[in-house]
Amino acid sequence: MTEKVQTKPNSGKMWGGRFAEKTAASVEAFTASIHYDCRLYRYDIAGSRAHARMLARQGLISSVELDEIIAGLELIEKEIDQGEFVFRPELEDIHMNIEKTLMEKIGPAGAKLHTARSRNDQICLDIRLYLRETTAEFDQLLIGVQHSLLKLARTYLGSVMPGYTHLQRAQPVLISHHLLAYYEMFKRDRQRLADGLKRINVLPLGAAALAGTGLPIDRKFVAEELGFPAVSANSMDTVGDRDFAIEFSAACTLIQLHLSRMSEELVLWASEEFSFVELADSFCTGSSIMPQKKNPDIPELIRGKSGRVVGNLMALITLLKGLPLTYNRDLQEDKEPLFDTIDTVGQGLAIMAELLANLKFNTETLERATVGGYMTATDLADYLVKKNIPFRQAHAIVGQTVAFCIEHDKELPDLSLAELRRFSAEIDDDVFAVLTVSGSVNSRTSLGGTAESMVAEALAAAENDLGKLL
């Protein structure tokens, strides 16, 4: 006699077949991720469309069921786009919200969509699609900042400013040379994003929960449908991998650090003590008590937000460091820091491009700042080297000369030839051309140097490279 199995009410979840009790309300609230992963809906639906087409191609669903699934997904996407879709926290995440709604709209065919896939590989797909798109968006935002920098560099080509080491005036440089330094930083940021895209752009779908699937799927077909040039090689690595997200976050952290460094200089330069730049009123705020204030809040906030971006990277690294293979629920915590980094860096890049487009340099103040501080001392040392004096000896001679200037309250160009020759008989009348700011700047003709000829060449090359992308 066959024993009759008595069924019990399950948890009410789509995964709840083996559970006899409903999930506690506190657990539902604690484990839900729909309030932040809802932003992945487009990618989740795109992945589902490709997956459904593959299932039909492989004979795992019928063509009629495929049409019903595609139509249902299109309707759901439209509802979300228009703000009519109601996300249900009890369904936990974006995957279950879409799948459950699909089943309610089209019936049994909707229940077949999850064939040969798991939320484990599904979320990997969604994040990769999202980061692939975000990488392209960030590249354009970086180009926008670079474009603003190049316009400034072109406007102020030939104008000088003090260059600093240890925040002490060191040597005169061109404003354009300083601006092109940031252009190079953001160029490397774009290169890092492009390189990271190689590891983002790998199809994870088909790894299923961790071991792949015994059903006759075609992963290469799905990769072609979604525009992935590669398919992941190991199912266990696939569902447990977040290297690509950490790498993207690390690249974003460097972008934010570059924005922060620029912001720090803008804050300093906009102060009365420096008065090097004028920030547009539209990018500053006032004080609630001091009516005279014009505060550089935008660069201050960009600088301040660097802390959260660095923290998000540390959160992701810490999240992954102790996880055994393969998927663990800990990985649900990858999205909030990643999303916050994307929002923060994206906003910072966009507003920095605008701020720079409205920035003005006080060229007269900058030029005055290059006079004094013995900023052509290195040029005097180089002059002596050209007279066949060993550099270390030349360094000592110039050091003694500077000490003499300090004692007599003079600058190097103020010294007479007789005074200069007290320190080296090799010094002649031609030294005075070397001691001018213009002479100093334009002597720096080494590749990458600040001489106007070199900067003009570098600026033209950058404009040519960037012009191809605009």
C-alpha positions in Angstrom: 0.0 0.0 0.0 1.4 3.4 -1.0 1.7 5.8 1.9 -0.1 9.1 1.2 2.2 12.1 1.7 0.6 14.9 3.7 1.5 18.3 2.3 2.0 21.4 4.5 1.6 25.0 3.7 4.9 26.5 2.4 6.4 29.9 3.0 4.6 31.5 0.1 7.9 32.2 -1.6 8.8 31.1 -5.2 11.6 29.1 -3.6 9.5 27.9 -0.7 8.6 24.3 -1.6 10.6 22.7 1.2 9.6 25.2 3.9 6.7 24.7 6.2 6.5 28.1 7.8 6.2 31.6 6.4 9.2 33.8 6.4 9.3 36.1 9.5 8.5 39.7 8.7 11.8 40.8 10.2 13.7 38.4 7.9 11.8 39.7 4.9 12.8 43.3 5.8 16.4 42.3 6.5 17.0 40.3 3.3 15.1 42.4 0.8 17.2 44.2 -1.8 14.5 45.5 -4.1 14.8 49.0 -2.8 18.2 49.4 -4.4 18.5 46.6 -7.0 15.4 47.8 -8.8 17.7 50.0 -10.8 18.8 46.9 -12.6 15.4 46.2 -14.1 16.4 47.0 -17.7 19.4 44.7 -17.6 17.4 41.9 -15.9 14.7 42.1 -18.6 17.3 42.2 -21.4 18.9 39.1 -20.0 15.6 37.4 -19.7 14.7 38.1 -23.3 18.0 36.6 -24.5 17.6 33.6 -22.2 14.0 33.0 -23.4 15.1 33.1 -27.1 17.8 30.6 -26.3 15.4 28.3 -24.5 13.0 28.4 -27.5 15.9 27.8 -29.9 16.9 24.8 -27.9 13.4 23.4 -27.8 13.0 23.9 -24.0 10.0 26.2 -24.5 7.7 26.6 -27.5 7.6 29.5 -29.9 4.2 30.4 -28.6 5.6 30.5 -25.0 8.5 32.6 -26.2 6.1 35.1 -27.8 4.1 35.3 -24.6 7.3 35.8 -22.4 8.7 38.5 -24.7 5.3 40.3 -24.8 5.0 40.0 -21.0 8.5 41.3 -20.4 7.9 44.3 -22.7 4.8 45.2 -20.8 6.6 45.0 -17.4 9.4 47.1 -18.7 6.9 49.7 -20.0 5.2 49.8 -16.6 8.5 50.3 -14.8 9.5 53.0 -17.2 6.3 54.9 -16.6 6.4 54.4 -12.8 3.3 52.2 -12.7 5.0 49.0 -11.6 4.6 48.2 -7.9 7.7 46.6 -6.4 6.9 44.2 -3.7 9.5 43.9 -0.9 8.2 40.4 0.0 9.5 39.2 -3.4 13.0 40.2 -2.2 14.8 41.4 -5.3 14.4 42.6 -8.9 14.6 39.1 -10.3 11.6 37.7 -8.3 9.6 40.9 -8.7 9.8 40.6 -12.5 9.4 36.9 -12.7 6.4 36.8 -10.4 4.7 39.6 -12.2 5.4 37.8 -15.5 3.7 34.7 -14.2 0.7 36.7 -13.1 0.4 38.3 -16.5 0.9 35.4 -18.9 0.4 32.3 -16.7 2.3 29.0 -17.1 4.7 30.2 -19.7 6.1 32.7 -17.2 7.0 29.8 -14.9 9.3 28.4 -17.6 11.5 31.4 -17.9 13.8 30.4 -15.0 14.6 27.1 -16.7 18.4 26.5 -16.7 19.3 29.6 -14.7 19.7 30.7 -11.1 19.5 34.1 -9.4 23.2 33.5 -8.8 24.2 33.8 -12.5 21.3 36.2 -13.2 22.6 38.9 -10.8 26.1 38.5 -12.2 24.7 39.2 -15.7 22.7 42.2 -14.5 25.7 43.8 -12.8 27.9 43.2 -15.8 25.4 44.7 -18.2 25.0 47.7 -15.9 28.7 48.2 -15.5 29.3 47.8 -19.3 26.8 50.6 -19.9 28.2 52.7 -17.0 31.7 52.3 -18.3 30.7 53.9 -21.6 28.9 56.7 -19.8 31.9 57.4 -17.6 34.1 57.5 -20.6 32.0 60.3 -22.1 31.9 62.2 -18.7 35.7 62.0 -18.5 35.9 63.3 -22.1 33.7 66.2 -21.0 36.2 67.1 -18.2 39.1 66.7 -20.5 37.4 69.0 -23.1 37.0 71.7 -20.5 40.6 71.4 -19.5 41.8 71.7 -23.1 39.7 74.8 -23.7 41.2 76.4 -20.6 44.7 75.3 -21.6 44.2 76.9 -25.1 42.8 80.1 -23.6 45.7 80.6 -21.2 48.5 79.2 -23.3 51.6 81.4 -22.6 50.4 82.6 -19.2 52.7 81.6 -16.3 52.1 80.5 -12.7 54.2 79.2 -9.8 54.7 75.4 -9.8 54.8 73.9 -6.3 56.5 71.1 -4.4 55.6 70.6 -0.7 53.1 73.5 -1.3 56.1 75.8 -1.6 56.8 77.8 -4.7 59.4 75.8 -6.7 59.7 76.7 -10.4 57.6 78.8 -12.8 55.4 76.8 -15.2 52.7 77.6 -17.7 49.1 77.5 -16.6 48.4 75.3 -19.6 51.1 72.8 -18.5 49.4 72.5 -15.1 46.0 71.9 -16.6 47.4 69.3 -19.0 48.7 67.4 -16.0 45.0 66.8 -15.0 44.2 65.9 -18.7 46.8 63.1 -18.4 45.3 61.8 -15.1 41.8 61.6 -16.7 43.3 60.0 -19.8 44.7 57.2 -17.6 41.3 56.9 -15.9 39.7 56.3 -19.3 42.4 53.7 -20.1 41.7 51.9 -16.9 38.0 51.8 -17.5 38.6 50.5 -21.1 40.9 47.8 -19.8 38.5 46.8 -17.0 35.7 46.4 -19.6 37.5 43.4 -21.0 36.8 41.6 -17.8 33.3 43.0 -17.3 32.3 42.0 -20.8 32.1 38.2 -20.2 28.8 36.3 -20.2 28.0 34.6 -16.8 24.5 33.3 -17.6 24.5 29.6 -17.9 26.6 28.9 -14.9 23.3 28.4 -13.1 23.6 28.1 -9.3 27.3 27.0 -9.3 27.8 23.8 -11.4 26.2 24.7 -14.7 23.2 22.8 -16.0 22.3 19.5 -17.5 19.8 21.0 -19.8 20.9 21.6 -23.5 21.5 25.3 -23.4 23.6 27.4 -25.8 25.6 29.9 -23.9 27.4 31.2 -27.0 24.0 32.1 -28.5 23.1 34.1 -25.4 26.5 35.9 -25.5 25.9 36.9 -29.1 22.4 38.1 -28.3 23.7 40.3 -25.5 26.9 41.5 -27.2 29.3 39.6 -25.0 32.6 38.7 -26.8 33.4 36.0 -24.3 31.7 33.4 -22.1 32.9 32.6 -18.6 35.0 29.4 -18.4 34.2 28.1 -14.9 30.7 28.0 -13.4 31.9 28.1 -9.8 34.2 31.1 -10.4 31.4 32.8 -12.3 28.8 33.0 -9.6 31.3 33.8 -6.9 33.2 36.4 -8.9 33.1 40.1 -8.0 36.6 40.9 -9.1 35.2 42.9 -12.0 33.1 45.0 -9.7 36.0 45.7 -7.4 38.2 46.6 -10.3 35.6 49.0 -11.6 35.2 50.5 -8.1 39.0 50.9 -7.9 39.1 52.7 -11.2 36.3 55.0 -10.0 38.2 55.6 -6.8 41.2 56.9 -8.8 38.8 59.1 -10.8 37.4 60.5 -7.6 40.9 61.1 -6.2 41.9 63.0 -9.3 38.7 65.1 -9.0 39.6 65.6 -5.3 43.1 66.8 -6.0 41.9 69.3 -8.5 39.2 70.4 -6.1 41.8 71.0 -3.4 43.7 73.2 -5.7 40.6 75.1 -6.7 39.7 75.7 -3.1 43.2 77.0 -2.4 43.4 79.1 -5.6 40.0 80.7 -5.0 41.0 81.9 -1.5 41.9 85.6 -0.9 45.4 84.4 0.0 46.0 83.0 -3.4 43.4 84.8 -5.6 44.6 82.7 -8.6 41.1 81.8 -9.9 37.6 83.2 -10.0 34.8 80.6 -9.6 31.6 81.5 -11.3 28.9 82.6 -8.9 26.6 79.9 -10.2 29.0 77.3 -8.8 29.4 78.8 -5.3 27.2 79.4 -2.3 26.9 82.1 0.4 27.0 82.1 4.2 23.8 82.2 6.3 25.4 84.7 8.6 28.3 86.4 6.7 26.9 88.3 3.7 30.3 88.8 2.1 31.2 85.1 1.7 31.5 83.3 -1.6 32.2 79.7 -0.7 33.7 77.1 -3.1 31.2 74.4 -2.0 31.3 72.4 -5.2 35.0 71.5 -5.1 34.7 71.1 -1.3 31.9 68.6 -1.7 33.7 66.7 -4.5 36.7 66.6 -2.2 34.6 65.4 0.7 32.7 62.8 -1.2 36.1 61.1 -1.9 35.8 59.5 1.5 32.7 57.6 0.7 34.1 56.4 -2.7 37.3 55.1 -1.0 35.1 53.6 1.7 32.9 51.8 -0.8 36.0 50.2 -2.4 37.2 49.0 1.0 33.7 47.6 1.7 33.8 45.6 -1.5 37.3 44.3 -0.8 36.4 43.3 2.7 33.2 41.7 1.6 35.0 39.4 -0.8 38.1 38.6 1.2 36.8 35.7 3.3 34.1 34.1 1.1 34.4 30.4 0.3 33.2 29.3 -3.1 30.7 29.7 -4.5 27.8 32.1 -4.0 27.1 33.3 -0.5 24.3 35.8 0.6 27.0 38.2 1.6 27.4 39.1 -2.0 24.0 40.9 -1.8 26.0 43.6 -0.1 28.0 44.3 -3.2 25.4 46.5 -4.9 24.9 49.4 -2.5 28.6 50.5 -2.3 28.9 49.9 -6.1 25.8 52.0 -6.9 26.8 54.7 -4.5 30.2 55.0 -6.1 28.6 55.2 -9.6 26.2 57.9 -8.5 28.9 59.9 -6.6 31.6 59.8 -9.3 29.2 60.4 -12.1 27.8 63.5 -10.5 31.3 64.7 -9.7 32.5 64.4 -13.2 29.5 66.1 -14.7 29.6 69.1 -12.4 33.4 69.5 -12.6 33.2 69.8 -16.4 30.7 72.6 -16.0 32.7 74.3 -13.3 35.9 74.3 -15.4 34.0 75.6 -18.4 33.2 78.7 -16.3 36.5 79.1 -14.6 38.7 82.2 -14.9 42.4 82.5 -14.1 43.7 85.8 -12.7 46.8 85.9 -14.9 48.2 89.1 -13.5 48.1 87.7 -10.0 49.6 84.4 -11.1 52.4 86.2 -13.0 53.2 88.3 -9.9 53.4 85.1 -7.9 56.2 83.8 -10.0 58.4 86.8 -9.1 60.2 86.1 -5.9 61.0 83.0 -3.9 64.2 82.4 -5.9 62.2 80.4 -8.4 64.9 80.5 -11.0 67.5 79.1 -8.7 67.5 75.7 -10.5 68.0 77.6 -13.8 71.1 79.2 -12.4 72.4 75.7 -11.4 71.7 74.5 -14.9 73.5 77.5 -16.3 76.6 76.5 -14.3 76.4 72.9 -15.4 76.5 74.2 -19.0 79.8 75.9 -17.9 81.1 72.4 -17.1 80.7 72.7 -13.4 79.5 69.4 -11.7 75.9 69.7 -10.7 76.5 69.1 -7.0 79.0 71.9 -7.0 76.6 74.1 -8.9 73.9 73.3 -6.4 76.1 74.4 -3.6 77.1 77.6 -5.4 73.5 78.5 -6.0 72.6 77.7 -2.4 75.2 80.1 -1.2 73.9 82.7 -3.7 70.4 82.4 -2.4 71.6 82.7 1.2 73.3 86.0 0.2 70.0 87.2 -1.4 68.1 86.4 1.8 70.7 88.2 3.9 70.5 91.3 1.7 66.7 91.1 0.9 67.3 90.6 -2.8 66.0 88.3 -5.5 68.3 86.5 -7.9 67.6 88.8 -10.9 68.4 91.8 -8.6 72.0 90.8 -8.2 74.7 92.5 -10.2 77.1 90.6 -12.3 79.8 91.4 -9.7 77.7 90.0 -6.9 77.0 86.8 -8.9 80.6 86.4 -9.7 81.5 86.3 -6.0 80.2 82.8 -6.1 81.5 81.6 -9.5 83.9 83.2 -11.9 82.1 81.2 -14.7 79.1 83.5 -14.6 78.8 86.1 -17.4 76.3 88.6 -18.7 74.3 85.9 -20.4 73.1 84.7 -17.0 70.4 87.4 -16.7 68.3 85.9 -19.5 68.4 82.6 -17.6 67.1 84.3 -14.4 63.9 85.6 -15.9 60.6 83.8 -15.5 60.2 83.6 -19.3 63.7 82.3 -19.7 63.2 79.7 -17.0 59.9 78.4 -18.5 61.1 78.3 -22.1 64.3 76.6 -21.2 62.3 73.5 -20.2 62.3 71.9 -23.6 62.7 68.3 -22.5 59.9 66.0 -23.7 57.0 66.7 -21.3 58.5 70.0 -20.1 56.8 73.3 -19.5 58.4 75.3 -22.4 55.7 77.0 -24.4 56.8 75.2 -27.5 56.5 71.8 -25.8 53.2 72.7 -24.2 51.8 73.9 -27.5 52.8 70.7 -29.1 51.3 68.6 -26.3 48.0 70.7 -26.4 47.7 70.2 -30.1 48.2 66.5 -29.8 45.6 66.3 -27.0 43.1 68.4 -29.0 43.6 66.1 -32.0 43.1 62.9 -30.0 40.0 64.2 -28.1 38.6 65.8 -31.3 38.3 62.4 -32.8 35.9 61.5 -30.0 33.7 64.6 -29.9 
